[in-house]
Amino acid sequence: MLIGNKTQTAQVDKDCWATPWPEFRGIQILLKRQFLLDACAAPHNAKCDRFFTQAQDCLKTDWGEATTVWINPPYSNPTPFIQRAIEQSKQAGHYVAMLLPADTSTRWFQLCQQNAREIWFITGGRINFLHNRTGKAKTGNSKGSMIVVFDPLQPMNTQCYTGYIELQRLREWGTR
């Protein structure tokens, strides 16, 4: 996840921002799901016991049996991760939730809108993602965030539900 347009972040750390635990737990409560696979992680910031690292490449690795999957993909190019999430949801039965920048002007957002069961816009602030190496929260995220859900049990040709959730509420739920 990229924070800001003009960044002094080292190249090795770009696109490697972690989701804070309170927000992650709050999202699980919101969606009434416990995620069992983190498809875009590193050993030091994985949100699930089972995870794929960058070297394992979730775009190519078999995700296994149908499960609930969490993805906070690289924000510089989320499209292939969105395409893979849609594919894995439809073909392998995975329930997939993605944390993405709230940018409705992109082609990848249209792809989400056409295939997702739910899209939740996080309001009232921006997530302070965690630095890849230090683990410290970074302010200055240049965009809001949204949660996009791909559900294999979604009937074909149903309209995507759009909702709103306050960031503070997610944090409160996640710290209980």
trRosetta pair geometry for C-beta under 8 A, 3 or more apart (Angstrom, degrees):
i j d omega theta_ij theta_ji phi_ij phi_ji
1 15 6.4 112 5 -135 23 40
1 16 7.9 -111 28 43 64 13
1 17 4.0 -75 60 51 102 116
1 72 6.4 -45 -41 163 122 100
1 73 7.8 109 -66 89 77 41
1 74 6.8 -147 -51 -142 38 34
1 75 4.1 63 -134 -19 54 117
1 101 7.8 148 -146 -52 97 94
1 129 5.6 -160 84 -104 137 170
2 7 7.1 -129 -169 -24 87 153
2 14 6.0 17 -103 -164 86 92
2 15 6.2 -11 -56 -70 80 65
2 17 7.8 -170 -56 -4 16 125
2 74 7.7 49 -30 -178 86 73
2 75 4.6 -128 18 76 79 113
2 76 5.2 85 -31 -62 130 83
3 7 6.5 111 80 -103 70 129
3 9 7.2 101 52 -33 95 145
3 17 6.4 97 -30 -68 108 155
3 129 6.4 -153 -63 43 124 120
3 138 5.7 161 50 115 176 131
3 140 5.9 87 162 98 115 88
3 141 5.0 -76 -131 -103 98 58
3 142 6.5 143 -169 -4 51 85
4 7 4.9 135 82 -73 108 90
4 140 5.4 -7 -57 144 120 108
4 141 7.5 -117 -40 -127 70 22
4 142 4.8 134 -93 -40 40 116
5 142 6.2 88 -25 -90 76 168
7 14 7.2 125 96 -100 149 105
9 13 5.1 -115 177 86 103 113
9 14 5.5 127 108 -73 121 77
10 13 4.8 77 65 12 85 105
10 14 7.5 -140 95 -23 43 81
11 14 5.8 -41 -150 9 37 115
12 16 7.6 -21 143 8 55 147
12 132 7.5 -147 123 91 78 152
13 16 5.4 -109 -160 52 45 116
13 17 7.9 66 166 -64 85 68
13 131 6.6 -8 -165 -167 135 81
13 132 4.2 -164 -137 30 85 130
13 133 6.3 -78 -96 -8 119 99
14 76 7.1 44 152 -37 110 135
15 74 3.5 13 -162 -136 117 102
15 75 6.5 -156 -115 31 74 66
15 76 5.4 -63 -81 5 117 111
16 42 6.9 31 -161 -25 110 132
16 74 7.8 -9 -58 -99 48 89
16 132 3.8 36 111 -93 117 131
17 72 7.7 -99 90 144 75 126
17 75 7.9 -6 35 -4 117 117
17 129 3.7 43 164 143 124 139
17 130 6.4 142 -170 61 70 46
17 131 7.0 -35 -118 -102 76 28
17 132 6.6 -82 -82 -52 38 80
17 138 7.1 -89 -129 35 121 130
18 42 7.9 -90 -77 35 113 100
18 45 3.8 -116 -99 -169 140 137
18 72 7.3 104 -146 83 38 151
18 129 6.4 147 63 -175 39 86
18 130 4.1 -33 64 62 98 108
18 131 8.0 -25 22 58 94 18
18 132 7.1 133 -21 -97 94 49
18 135 7.5 -15 42 -125 139 63
19 23 5.7 -119 179 84 94 114
19 24 4.8 109 121 -65 122 102
19 47 6.5 -6 62 -64 115 137
19 72 4.9 -169 -39 -60 111 157
19 99 6.0 112 -91 29 129 166
19 127 7.3 -32 -135 177 71 145
19 129 6.8 -47 -92 -125 36 84
19 130 7.4 -24 62 14 11 102
20 23 4.9 81 68 14 90 105
20 24 6.9 -161 92 -9 43 91
20 127 6.8 -163 14 -168 107 98
20 128 6.7 41 -38 76 136 75
20 129 7.1 -144 -29 -123 84 34
20 130 5.9 131 -78 -38 69 106
20 137 6.5 16 -82 -98 125 106
21 24 5.5 -59 -142 39 33 113
21 25 6.0 27 164 -15 70 107
21 47 7.7 167 -108 -122 66 93
21 174 6.6 161 130 167 63 121
22 25 6.0 -57 -143 41 28 106
22 26 6.0 31 156 -21 64 111
22 170 7.1 111 137 128 83 77
22 171 4.5 37 140 -141 131 65
22 174 3.4 128 -168 101 54 126
22 175 5.0 -7 -118 -52 113 88
23 26 5.5 -55 -144 38 30 115
23 27 6.4 33 155 -22 64 103
23 127 5.7 41 -99 -124 167 116
23 167 7.5 -26 -108 -154 107 80
23 170 5.3 37 -131 134 62 125
23 171 6.3 -19 -71 -80 66 69
23 174 6.0 -67 -36 -25 14 167
24 27 5.9 -55 -153 32 29 111
24 28 6.8 31 149 -19 62 102
24 47 5.1 -142 -159 -137 153 137
24 70 7.3 40 -148 -154 103 152
24 174 6.7 105 59 -132 51 135
25 28 5.5 -49 -153 32 37 115
25 29 6.6 36 149 -17 66 103
25 173 6.9 -163 116 117 86 81
25 174 3.5 126 70 -136 99 83
25 175 7.6 136 73 -46 136 36
26 29 5.6 -54 -151 36 35 111
26 30 6.2 40 150 -23 67 104
26 169 7.1 134 -161 117 130 60
26 170 3.2 119 128 -172 149 66
26 171 6.1 -42 -46 -47 150 20
26 172 7.3 83 -104 54 123 49
26 173 4.1 110 -122 71 81 107
26 174 3.6 -67 -37 -39 85 103
27 30 5.4 -48 -143 35 35 116
27 31 6.2 15 162 -2 67 110
27 97 6.7 157 158 145 122 147
27 99 7.4 -78 -92 -76 164 109
27 147 5.9 168 -138 -103 117 147
27 170 6.3 22 -52 -146 64 119
27 174 7.8 22 3 -75 61 119
28 31 6.3 -68 -143 49 25 96
28 33 5.8 -113 -148 79 68 62
28 34 5.8 46 -160 -102 125 47
28 35 6.3 -110 -97 -6 107 89
29 32 7.3 22 -173 -75 31 46
29 173 4.4 -140 62 166 153 131
29 174 7.2 -146 5 -69 123 61
30 120 6.9 76 153 -135 143 173
30 147 7.4 117 95 49 142 166
30 165 5.9 -8 -123 -110 142 162
30 170 6.7 -28 -39 -106 128 89
30 173 7.1 128 -45 81 78 167
31 97 6.0 -77 -72 -84 170 148
31 118 7.8 172 -114 72 96 150
31 147 7.5 -129 -57 151 120 145
31 149 6.6 163 -124 -94 127 138
33 68 5.0 -178 179 -149 119 150
33 95 6.5 -143 -129 120 149 139
33 97 7.1 161 68 -22 145 135
34 68 6.5 117 83 68 46 149
35 38 6.8 76 137 -69 128 70
35 47 6.6 27 84 114 134 113
35 48 5.4 -104 118 -73 94 126
35 68 5.0 -125 -116 120 48 102
35 69 6.6 55 -150 -160 98 8
35 70 4.0 27 -157 -34 159 110
35 97 7.1 -100 -85 41 119 115
36 48 5.8 112 176 -158 19 137
36 49 7.7 -31 -161 45 62 90
36 50 6.1 20 154 41 72 119
36 67 4.7 -95 68 179 125 122
36 68 5.3 97 11 55 89 81
36 69 7.6 -50 59 -76 70 48
37 48 5.6 -142 -105 93 8 158
37 50 4.9 -45 -103 99 70 108
37 51 6.7 152 -164 -93 57 43
37 52 7.5 32 180 -13 100 92
37 63 6.7 102 147 -162 168 97
37 64 7.9 171 -82 47 148 114
37 67 5.4 92 -7 101 116 134
37 68 7.2 163 26 86 81 46
37 69 4.7 -28 75 -111 105 76
37 70 7.0 178 90 25 51 71
38 41 4.2 55 120 -40 121 135
38 46 4.9 166 58 -157 146 80
38 47 4.6 133 -85 46 136 82
38 48 4.2 171 -21 24 91 100
38 50 7.4 158 21 93 69 54
38 51 4.0 -12 64 -112 96 102
38 52 7.3 -151 99 27 60 64
38 69 7.8 149 -95 -162 19 64
38 70 5.0 -26 -107 72 67 105
38 71 7.6 147 -163 -84 53 42
39 51 7.4 -142 -67 -152 16 63
39 52 5.2 8 -153 34 48 119
39 58 4.0 80 179 -121 98 156
39 63 7.2 -26 -104 -112 116 112
39 69 5.4 31 -31 -174 117 113
39 70 7.0 -179 10 79 79 48
39 71 4.7 -23 55 -90 113 94
39 81 7.8 146 111 -151 125 104
39 96 7.9 -7 -4 -134 144 107
40 52 7.0 -13 -72 77 30 95
40 54 7.8 45 -152 -78 69 68
40 58 6.2 -84 -66 7 69 141
40 71 5.3 74 5 -149 110 73
40 72 5.8 -136 77 65 119 55
40 73 5.1 168 -46 -99 167 51
40 74 7.3 -146 -161 -25 141 67
40 81 6.9 -2 -58 -129 136 140
41 45 6.0 -156 -158 88 83 77
41 46 3.9 73 169 -100 148 76
41 47 6.8 -142 -99 10 132 71
41 48 7.7 -146 -38 38 160 80
41 51 3.9 -45 54 -176 140 135
41 52 6.6 114 34 63 86 46
41 53 6.5 -68 85 -92 65 51
42 45 5.2 46 55 32 90 95
42 46 6.8 -141 71 -45 34 79
42 53 5.9 66 -113 -128 50 92
42 54 7.2 -5 -82 -9 86 95
42 132 7.3 68 14 -155 153 91
43 46 6.3 -26 -135 -12 24 115
43 51 7.7 166 -93 74 44 132
43 53 7.0 -14 -35 -85 74 120
44 135 7.5 -103 151 -75 114 111
45 130 6.8 179 -129 88 126 127
45 132 7.4 -88 -23 -135 148 54
45 135 7.4 -171 -89 -107 101 86
46 49 7.7 103 128 -102 129 10
46 51 3.9 -114 -134 -30 128 164
47 51 7.5 121 41 -89 56 126
47 70 5.6 -59 76 91 133 155
48 51 5.6 146 68 -64 86 89
48 70 6.3 155 -27 29 121 120
52 56 4.3 -131 -159 90 84 127
52 57 7.1 -88 168 54 123 15
52 58 4.4 132 86 -68 155 91
52 61 5.7 -179 -124 52 135 152
53 56 4.9 98 49 7 70 100
54 57 6.9 29 175 -72 39 62
56 61 5.2 12 159 -55 89 150
57 60 4.6 20 113 31 118 103
57 61 5.8 144 83 -20 64 97
58 61 5.7 -57 -114 43 34 107
58 63 7.3 45 -154 -83 87 97
58 71 7.4 -166 112 -111 166 114
58 81 7.3 48 87 -125 119 88
58 84 6.5 125 127 133 91 154
59 80 5.6 4 -114 148 135 118
59 81 7.0 -86 -77 -87 98 59
59 84 5.2 -120 -118 -71 64 149
63 67 7.4 -142 153 38 103 105
63 69 6.9 -29 -160 -86 137 141
63 88 5.4 48 13 -141 153 134
63 92 6.1 122 63 115 115 161
63 94 6.0 -20 121 -65 149 147
64 67 7.0 20 89 -5 101 123
66 92 6.1 178 -84 144 75 73
66 93 3.4 -40 -102 101 131 111
66 94 5.6 -154 -141 -73 64 51
66 95 7.8 69 178 -8 91 74
66 152 7.1 -72 -141 20 125 158
67 94 6.0 -7 55 -124 56 87
67 95 7.5 -102 121 36 33 81
68 94 7.5 150 -102 -167 20 74
68 95 4.7 -22 -111 72 71 109
68 96 7.9 172 -161 -80 48 33
68 97 7.7 11 -177 2 89 101
69 85 7.4 -162 95 -127 132 90
69 88 7.2 9 15 116 162 141
69 94 5.1 17 -6 176 125 123
69 95 6.8 164 20 83 74 52
69 96 4.5 -18 69 -108 109 75
69 97 7.2 173 88 27 58 62
70 97 5.9 -17 -111 69 60 93
70 99 8.0 15 -173 -11 86 100
71 81 6.0 172 170 173 140 120
71 85 6.2 -117 20 -82 155 125
71 96 6.4 8 2 -171 117 102
71 97 7.2 173 29 90 74 46
71 98 4.6 -24 75 -107 102 81
71 99 7.3 -166 96 22 53 69
72 98 7.4 149 -85 -161 35 60
72 99 4.5 -9 -104 54 84 115
73 78 4.8 118 89 -125 130 81
73 81 3.7 168 -108 72 154 174
73 82 7.7 -109 15 -41 160 68
73 98 6.6 -10 -5 -152 104 112
73 100 7.3 6 41 -94 100 83
74 77 6.1 11 100 48 110 71
74 78 6.9 -164 81 -77 57 61
74 81 7.4 153 35 -26 72 140
75 78 6.2 -7 -129 -49 38 106
75 100 7.5 141 -114 -149 85 59
75 101 5.6 80 -146 -28 119 115
77 80 6.7 24 138 12 102 98
78 81 5.3 -71 -164 48 60 112
78 82 5.6 62 141 -28 90 105
78 98 7.7 113 -167 172 123 137
78 100 5.8 82 -152 -127 167 108
78 101 7.7 -162 -20 20 145 90
78 108 5.6 127 85 157 98 163
79 82 5.7 -57 -145 35 31 111
79 83 6.3 30 159 -18 66 106
79 107 7.4 16 -102 89 123 100
79 108 4.5 -124 -90 -90 78 122
79 111 7.3 90 -136 28 80 157
80 83 5.5 -51 -145 38 35 114
80 84 6.2 36 154 -20 66 105
81 84 5.6 -50 -144 37 32 111
81 85 6.3 36 152 -22 63 104
81 98 7.1 135 130 -127 110 135
82 85 5.6 -52 -147 34 31 113
82 86 6.5 32 154 -18 64 104
82 98 6.8 -48 -98 -30 74 178
82 100 7.7 36 -78 -89 112 144
82 108 5.4 137 21 -165 159 106
82 111 5.7 100 132 104 135 128
82 112 6.1 -80 -151 -69 132 87
82 148 7.6 0 -123 95 102 153
83 86 5.8 -54 -151 35 30 111
83 87 6.3 31 152 -18 64 109
83 111 7.2 -45 -74 173 71 149
84 87 5.6 -55 -146 39 32 114
84 88 6.1 27 158 -15 67 109
85 88 6.0 -57 -141 41 27 106
85 89 6.2 29 158 -21 63 109
85 94 7.8 -110 -154 95 61 121
85 96 4.3 -173 -159 132 101 158
85 98 5.9 -58 -85 -50 169 126
85 150 5.2 145 146 17 99 147
86 89 5.9 -58 -148 36 26 111
86 90 6.2 12 161 -7 64 112
86 111 7.3 -96 -42 163 148 102
86 115 4.8 -7 -121 156 120 158
86 150 5.8 -143 -97 -126 51 151
87 90 6.3 -66 -144 44 24 101
87 91 5.6 -13 174 13 65 121
87 92 7.9 42 132 3 68 99
88 91 6.6 -62 -116 54 22 90
88 92 4.9 -35 -159 41 63 119
88 94 4.5 -9 141 34 101 132
88 96 6.4 91 84 -50 112 137
89 92 7.5 -11 -46 55 8 75
89 93 7.4 15 -163 -151 37 7
89 94 5.3 -87 -89 72 51 75
89 95 7.0 71 -123 -103 95 24
89 96 5.2 -101 -67 11 108 112
89 115 8.0 129 67 160 139 111
89 150 3.8 -114 -54 136 164 115
89 151 6.7 28 -163 28 125 4
89 152 5.0 -161 179 -66 70 78
90 150 7.9 -69 -35 173 75 119
90 152 6.5 170 -94 -117 26 82
92 152 7.9 -111 82 -87 45 143
93 152 4.5 142 -138 150 48 178
94 150 7.8 38 98 96 82 106
94 152 6.6 112 49 -36 30 122
95 149 7.5 -9 -177 -167 84 94
95 150 7.4 175 -156 89 40 62
95 151 5.6 13 -125 -118 86 66
95 152 6.5 -97 -70 8 62 89
95 153 7.9 -11 -86 6 102 97
96 149 7.2 159 87 -153 53 48
96 150 4.4 3 58 54 101 104
97 147 5.9 -7 -172 -173 103 102
97 148 7.2 155 -155 78 52 44
97 149 5.1 -14 -102 -100 78 78
97 150 7.9 -163 -72 24 35 66
98 112 8.0 -116 62 -116 132 122
98 147 7.1 153 76 -157 46 51
98 148 4.7 -16 58 58 100 96
98 149 7.8 -169 20 -73 70 34
98 150 7.7 38 -8 -4 105 100
99 127 7.8 0 -178 7 131 168
99 145 5.9 -4 -173 -173 90 123
99 146 7.7 162 -152 82 49 38
99 147 6.0 -24 -97 -100 63 70
100 103 7.9 -101 144 26 99 85
100 112 7.4 -130 40 -79 164 156
100 145 6.9 144 78 -157 35 72
100 146 5.6 -28 69 65 85 85
100 147 7.8 144 22 -102 78 21
100 148 5.7 10 11 -2 126 117
101 143 4.2 34 -155 104 109 147
101 144 7.3 107 -164 76 63 46
101 145 6.4 -68 -114 -106 35 56
101 146 7.5 24 125 19 18 87
102 121 5.6 76 -126 -135 135 90
102 122 7.1 -143 -49 39 131 77
102 143 6.1 -177 45 162 71 100
102 144 4.0 -25 34 90 131 96
102 145 5.7 111 -27 161 96 2
102 146 4.3 111 -92 -29 85 103
103 106 5.1 53 115 -11 109 114
103 109 6.1 -139 95 -52 65 132
103 143 6.2 -34 -56 -152 98 146
104 109 5.1 -178 -133 158 39 161
105 109 7.1 75 41 26 24 143
106 109 4.6 108 63 -3 84 98
106 110 7.4 -141 102 -2 55 81
107 110 5.6 -51 -159 32 42 113
107 111 6.6 46 144 -21 68 102
108 111 5.2 -46 -151 32 42 119
108 112 6.6 47 149 -20 66 99
109 112 5.4 -50 -153 35 37 114
109 113 6.2 38 150 -21 68 105
110 113 5.5 -52 -144 37 33 113
110 114 6.2 30 157 -18 65 108
111 114 6.0 -58 -146 38 27 108
111 115 6.3 -10 165 11 62 118
112 115 6.5 -87 -145 52 23 88
112 116 4.9 15 177 -26 72 125
112 119 6.5 92 142 -90 117 122
112 148 4.7 -67 -154 -140 127 146
113 116 6.6 -36 -100 29 18 106
113 119 6.9 -26 -96 -33 66 149
113 160 5.7 -137 -159 26 55 157
114 160 7.8 -73 -63 -33 7 130
115 150 6.3 -2 134 -114 99 106
116 119 5.5 81 105 -55 151 89
116 148 5.0 -93 -108 -170 146 91
116 149 5.9 100 -166 65 99 50
116 150 5.7 -84 -115 -78 63 65
116 160 5.0 56 82 -128 85 125
117 149 5.1 -59 59 103 95 99
117 150 6.6 129 0 -130 91 23
117 151 4.0 0 -16 19 153 113
117 154 4.3 -144 -90 -83 110 136
117 158 7.6 21 -126 89 73 120
117 160 6.5 170 -174 -128 11 70
117 161 6.7 4 151 22 61 97
118 147 7.6 -3 114 107 101 93
118 148 7.5 170 91 -153 60 37
118 149 4.1 17 53 42 95 122
118 151 7.6 55 2 -18 92 120
118 160 6.8 168 -90 -171 18 79
118 161 4.7 -20 -109 68 75 101
118 162 7.7 158 -161 -85 57 28
118 163 6.7 -13 -166 13 104 109
119 146 5.9 7 -176 171 90 126
119 147 7.2 163 -156 82 43 54
119 148 5.3 -4 -108 -107 80 72
119 149 7.5 -151 -70 20 39 76
119 160 5.9 36 -4 158 102 123
119 161 7.4 178 27 90 61 53
119 162 5.1 -14 68 -111 96 73
119 163 7.5 164 87 29 49 64
120 146 6.2 162 83 -163 49 72
120 147 4.2 -1 55 52 106 101
120 148 8.0 -153 27 -66 68 34
120 149 7.7 49 -5 -15 99 107
120 162 7.8 163 -84 -161 34 47
120 163 4.9 -20 -109 74 78 93
120 164 6.9 153 -162 -99 68 17
120 165 5.3 10 179 3 119 112
121 144 7.0 33 -170 133 89 132
121 146 4.9 -33 -103 -105 54 99
121 162 7.3 23 -12 -175 101 92
121 163 7.4 -166 23 96 70 43
121 164 5.1 -24 65 -109 92 74
121 165 7.6 161 79 26 44 65
122 125 7.8 -60 143 71 99 67
122 127 7.0 27 112 -40 158 100
122 144 6.2 -172 74 177 83 96
122 145 4.6 5 37 75 130 87
122 146 6.3 -158 2 -89 81 39
122 147 7.0 86 -44 -17 100 89
122 164 8.0 151 -95 -159 15 61
122 165 5.9 -32 -108 75 61 85
122 166 7.6 73 -164 -164 63 13
122 167 5.3 71 173 -75 104 82
122 170 6.9 -28 -130 -12 112 147
123 144 7.4 9 -100 -154 41 140
123 164 5.2 19 -14 -173 127 108
123 165 7.0 160 21 76 84 31
123 166 5.5 -52 75 -100 87 56
123 167 6.9 -140 79 -17 35 81
124 166 4.3 20 18 -146 145 87
124 167 5.0 -148 81 23 92 91
124 168 5.9 -68 121 -2 140 97
125 166 8.0 60 20 -174 95 73
125 167 4.1 -99 61 47 104 151
125 168 7.0 92 14 -41 134 80
126 141 4.2 -163 152 73 129 118
126 143 7.2 136 -128 93 124 30
126 144 5.7 -116 -99 -103 85 52
126 145 6.9 117 -146 -11 65 93
126 167 7.4 -67 -23 -83 8 159
127 141 6.1 45 69 -15 61 171
127 145 5.2 13 0 -11 119 146
127 167 6.8 -159 -70 -134 66 123
128 137 4.0 43 133 -178 119 110
128 138 6.0 175 -171 64 79 40
128 139 5.5 -28 -117 -83 112 56
128 141 6.7 -143 -97 -18 41 116
129 137 7.3 146 82 -143 21 63
129 138 5.9 -22 71 47 71 100
129 141 6.4 106 1 -82 97 122
130 135 5.4 -7 180 -158 118 45
130 136 6.7 150 -148 72 73 17
130 137 5.9 -46 -93 -87 65 51
130 138 7.3 145 -120 0 16 87
131 134 4.3 18 84 47 132 94
131 135 6.3 -58 64 -6 79 14
131 136 5.2 8 19 53 117 72
131 137 7.8 -130 -11 -65 82 5
131 138 5.6 104 -58 -43 87 115
138 141 7.4 109 103 -54 89 80
141 145 7.8 -20 153 -43 148 102
147 165 7.8 1 16 32 124 130
150 154 7.8 -98 -169 4 49 136
151 154 4.4 107 80 -34 97 100
154 158 5.9 -134 178 49 92 127
155 158 4.9 89 73 -34 88 124
165 169 6.1 -117 -180 72 84 124
165 170 6.0 82 138 -53 119 102
166 169 4.3 90 68 2 94 105
166 170 7.2 -160 95 -6 52 81
167 170 5.7 -54 -154 34 36 112
167 171 6.4 34 151 -17 68 106
168 171 5.6 -55 -149 38 33 112
168 172 6.3 35 153 -21 67 105
169 172 5.6 -52 -145 36 32 111
169 173 6.3 32 156 -17 65 105
170 173 5.9 -57 -149 39 29 110
170 174 6.0 22 155 -16 64 115
171 174 5.7 -64 -144 43 28 110
171 175 6.3 14 161 -13 66 112
172 175 6.2 -67 -145 39 27 100
172 176 7.2 47 154 -46 61 92
173 176 6.2 -38 -162 -5 34 116
